[in-house]
Every structure is written in structure tokens, then in C-alpha cells.
């Protein structure tokens, strides 16, 4: 009797695990292009907000990586054309932008000629959509570079004159670097740069979804989320 109860308990537990596994699998299969696009745009927006500002002690300049613009927002049709000929299984590229943007996820999809042409057109539309926002983002960055170069130069003069120590100088430069990051994000938000770039990005992804097959889209999304 006890043996039968043990067997019944084991079978019940096994069935429960199987059902749970099936539910998880169905859940992953039930994602829609709309939810995929929402997740991908949120990911790029997060990367765009996680700007890194570096200070060059030799030049006295503080600059944000890519002028404070995420790689995904900088992709152009020209970048796609530069890698289109090498697309296919096991293809690779040494391009920094390709390797750090969604472009890397297009390389191994085995796109046919019609798809390549349509994606090129979608990227041109994407570029037209975001041109104004990119221009505003770069203008904001340029003004901050000039502003903080003067602030950093003042600290360098104080150090040279012996009015502050090396440790104090480094601490002040670090505070300036963080202030640059904060002000850059605030100015981009105020000018609605991030909102414009995110909208253009979502529009491009919707176009791309209509070009790729279901299998290609899934592979693209899986790659993008890594």
C-alpha cells in the first residue's frame, strides 16, 4: 500500500512538472510582435539613458560615448550596405557599430535579395525619421563639452597653482563628470530627444517585422535581447 502511494505521489509530481514546463513553453511562444517591439525599444532606451562620460586629462575634455546616443539609434542604411555582402551563416564584422547595435542580429538571418532591398529602404526611412533628433542630441552634447572643458580647466589651474591637491583635483573632476551625465540626460529629456528616437526606432522595428519571416523575427529578437 505504501509502495503504491509512493508511486502515485511520484507520478503526480512528474505530471505537475510537465504541465509547468508546457505552460512556460507556451508562454514564450505566445509573445507577439507588439510585445517584442515594446521590449526591444525599452532595452535600447535603457541603453541610451545609461550614458558614460569620459574625461581626457590630456585634452581637458569630457565627452559621452557616441555623443550620448545609443548605437541602435545611429544605424544607417550605409552601415547595412557595408555588411550586406557578408551576410549569411557564420558571417562576422569588426565594425564597432555593427557589433554593438541590432545590426549584428541581421547578419546571420540568411536574407534574400528582396528582403535586403526592403530593409535598406526601411533603414533610409528610419534615418529620415531620426535626423532631427540626432542633430539636436549632438548639439546638446557639443555645448556641454565646451561648458565642462572650461570647468575642468579651472580645476587644472587650481592644481597647477597649488591651491588644491591631486586628490582634490581628481575628486572634483569626478563630480564634474557625474554632473555632465546628469545634465545631458536632463537636456535630452527636456528637448524630447529620447522620445523622438524611441518612436523612430519602434517604427523601424514594425517595418522590419513585416519584412522578416516568423522564424527570422524570432531569431532577431532572441539575438537582440542577449
C-alpha positions in Angstrom: 0.0 0.0 0.0 2.8 2.4 1.0 4.6 1.5 -2.2 1.6 2.3 -4.3 1.2 5.7 -2.5 4.9 6.5 -3.3 4.4 5.6 -6.9 1.2 7.7 -7.1 3.0 10.7 -5.5 5.9 10.4 -7.9 3.5 10.3 -10.9 1.6 13.3 -9.6 4.8 15.3 -9.1 6.1 14.3 -12.6 2.8 15.4 -14.3 2.9 18.7 -12.4 6.4 19.4 -13.6 5.5 18.5 -17.1 2.4 20.8 -17.1 4.5 23.7 -15.7 7.1 23.2 -18.4 4.5 23.2 -21.1 2.9 26.4 -19.7 6.3 28.1 -19.7 6.9 27.0 -23.3 3.5 28.1 -24.4 4.1 31.5 -22.7 7.3 32.0 -24.6 5.6 31.1 -27.8 2.7 33.4 -27.3 4.7 36.6 -27.4 3.5 38.9 -30.1 5.5 41.2 -32.4 3.9 44.2 -30.5 5.3 42.9 -27.1 8.6 42.1 -28.7 8.9 45.6 -30.2 7.9 47.2 -26.8 10.6 45.1 -25.1 13.3 45.9 -27.7 12.6 49.7 -27.7 12.6 49.7 -23.9 16.0 47.9 -23.9 17.5 50.5 -26.3 16.0 53.4 -24.4 17.6 52.0 -21.2 21.0 51.7 -23.0 20.6 55.3 -24.3 20.0 56.5 -20.8 23.0 54.7 -19.4 25.3 57.2 -20.9 29.0 57.0 -19.9 31.0 60.2 -19.8 34.8 60.0 -20.0 37.4 62.6 -19.1 40.6 63.0 -21.1 43.2 64.6 -18.9 45.5 65.5 -21.8 42.9 67.5 -23.7 40.8 68.5 -20.7 37.6 67.4 -22.5 34.7 65.4 -21.2 32.7 63.5 -23.8 29.9 60.9 -23.7 30.2 57.7 -25.7 28.7 58.3 -29.2 27.8 61.9 -28.0 25.3 60.3 -25.7 23.4 58.4 -28.4 22.8 54.7 -28.2 24.4 52.6 -31.0 20.9 51.4 -32.2 19.9 54.9 -32.9 23.0 55.6 -35.0 22.5 52.7 -37.5 22.1 53.8 -41.1 21.3 52.3 -44.5 25.0 52.8 -45.4 26.0 50.6 -42.4 23.7 47.9 -43.6 25.1 48.1 -47.2 28.6 47.8 -45.8 27.8 44.5 -44.3 25.1 43.2 -46.6 27.5 41.4 -48.9 28.9 39.4 -46.0 25.6 38.4 -44.5 24.8 34.7 -44.1 25.7 31.8 -41.9 28.8 32.4 -39.7 29.4 35.9 -41.1 31.2 38.4 -39.0 32.2 42.0 -38.9 34.8 44.1 -37.0 32.6 47.3 -37.2 32.1 48.7 -33.7 28.6 50.0 -34.5 27.6 46.7 -36.1 28.8 44.7 -33.1 27.1 46.9 -30.6 23.8 47.5 -32.4 20.9 45.5 -33.6 22.7 45.3 -36.9 24.7 42.3 -35.6 21.4 40.4 -35.3 20.6 40.8 -39.1 23.9 39.3 -40.2 23.0 35.6 -39.8 19.4 35.6 -40.9 20.1 34.5 -44.5 18.1 37.3 -46.0 17.1 37.0 -49.6 17.6 39.8 -52.2 14.1 41.2 -51.8 14.4 41.4 -48.0 17.8 43.1 -48.3 16.2 45.7 -50.6 13.2 46.3 -48.2 15.4 46.5 -45.1 17.6 49.1 -46.9 14.5 51.2 -47.6 13.3 50.8 -44.1 16.6 52.0 -42.7 16.5 55.0 -45.0 13.1 55.9 -43.6 14.5 55.3 -40.1 17.3 57.7 -40.9 14.9 60.4 -42.2 12.8 60.0 -39.1 15.6 60.4 -36.6 17.8 63.0 -38.4 16.3 66.0 -36.5 16.6 64.3 -33.1 20.2 63.1 -33.7 21.1 66.7 -34.7 19.6 68.1 -31.5 21.3 65.4 -29.4 24.7 66.3 -30.9 24.1 70.0 -30.4 23.3 69.4 -26.8 26.4 67.3 -26.4 28.7 69.8 -28.1 27.5 72.7 -25.8 28.2 70.5 -22.7 31.6 69.5 -23.9 32.5 73.2 -24.2 31.0 74.1 -20.9 32.6 71.3 -18.9 36.0 71.8 -20.6 36.1 75.3 -19.1 35.1 73.9 -15.7 37.7 71.2 -15.8 40.4 73.7 -17.0 39.7 75.8 -13.9 40.3 72.8 -11.7 43.6 72.1 -13.6 44.7 75.7 -13.0 44.0 75.4 -9.3 46.0 72.2 -9.2 48.9 73.8 -11.1 48.9 76.8 -8.7 49.0 74.5 -5.7 45.6 75.6 -4.4 44.2 72.1 -4.4 45.8 68.7 -4.0 45.9 66.0 -6.7 43.3 64.0 -4.7 41.1 67.1 -4.5 41.5 67.7 -8.2 40.5 64.1 -9.1 37.5 64.2 -6.8 36.3 67.5 -8.4 36.8 66.1 -11.9 34.8 63.0 -10.9 32.0 65.3 -9.6 32.1 67.2 -12.9 31.9 64.0 -14.8 28.7 62.9 -13.0 27.2 66.4 -13.4 27.8 66.2 -17.1 26.0 62.8 -17.2 23.0 64.2 -15.3 22.8 67.4 -17.3 23.0 65.5 -20.6 20.1 63.3 -19.7 18.0 66.2 -18.4 18.6 68.3 -21.5 17.8 65.4 -23.8 14.6 64.7 -21.9 13.6 68.4 -21.9 14.1 68.6 -25.7 12.3 65.3 -26.1 15.2 63.8 -28.0 14.8 60.4 -26.3 11.1 60.3 -27.1 11.7 61.1 -30.8 14.4 58.5 -31.1 12.4 55.8 -29.4 9.4 56.5 -31.6 11.5 56.2 -34.8 13.1 53.1 -33.5 9.8 51.4 -32.8 8.5 52.4 -36.3 11.6 50.8 -37.9 11.1 47.6 -35.9 7.5 47.4 -37.0 8.7 47.7 -40.6 11.3 45.0 -40.0 8.8 42.6 -38.5 6.8 42.9 -41.7 9.8 42.0 -43.8 11.2 39.1 -41.9 9.6 35.6 -41.7 8.3 34.4 -38.3 11.5 32.3 -37.8 13.8 35.2 -38.8 11.9 37.6 -36.5 12.2 35.2 -33.5 16.0 34.7 -34.2 16.4 38.5 -34.5 14.6 39.1 -31.2 16.5 36.4 -29.4 19.8 37.9 -30.6 18.7 41.4 -29.7 17.8 40.5 -26.1 21.2 39.0 -25.4 
